[in-house]
Amino acid sequence: MRKKIVAGNWKMNTTVPEGVALAKEVVGEAASLSSEVKLIVGTPFTHLASVADVLAGSQVALSAQNCADEAKGAYTGEVSAKMLASLPVEYVILGHSERREYYGETNEKLVKKINLALAENIAPIYCVGEKLEEREAGKHFEVVAAQIKEVLFGLTEEQMKNIVIAYEPVWAIGTGKTATSEQAQEIHAYIRSVLAEKFGALAEEISILYGGSCKPSNAKELFAQKDIDGGLIGGASLVAADFIAIAKSF
Ligand code: PEP
């Protein structure tokens, strides 16, 4: 059985006190949630230590939103996977389209980040997804296949077991436009078939999350799809009640 996961990506939102308050609300609301669903909050770096204290002993896991592509040294402003691992950080979001687009994150850099995170026992939530013009040109399968092959096909099966994939069509992120459940299922099944080319039966074990304007009103239909194992949630993860309502949509 694949893990059901709902992960929040707070992006660059909330001050530390606001983030702590939000985490407290999430923990409070999560008490009524089935233990079958893995709940994760992805906070800014500055919030990790304080939010970790709030999450301690709860069923909510902590994620970072990025890590450096080098292990250590003279990289001013960067945060290494090892630094994250010195806190109770279990996951790291890598390859988010905002980082690919605004910070020049290439597949090559992502291979390094994923290997560094895995070496520290931090599970990458690896994001893939096509831009609007790529979908309109019918290139979405090709784009997503390249993001999977170029970044994940060099991993061993043992490493791959710790990867979570998030399919996030760029045109649906923060736009209020959601992929239809049919569009999402189609590409999730395709991603699984690409994974199977390299990893065989293990592809059936890998959780593939949908991200892109997922909210309480559409989560149920998306999560009912055979190959959709949960969601990566941006905007709606900033409201604890909405985030938990999404997690209750399985
Ligand atoms: C995201 O950025 O990962 C995301 C899915 O954002 P939103 O839910 O706001 O579209």
Residues whose N, C-alpha, C, O or C-beta is under 5 A from the ligand:
A	BS01	PEP	N9 A172 I173 G174 T175 G211 G212 S213 C214 L232 I233 G234 G235 A236
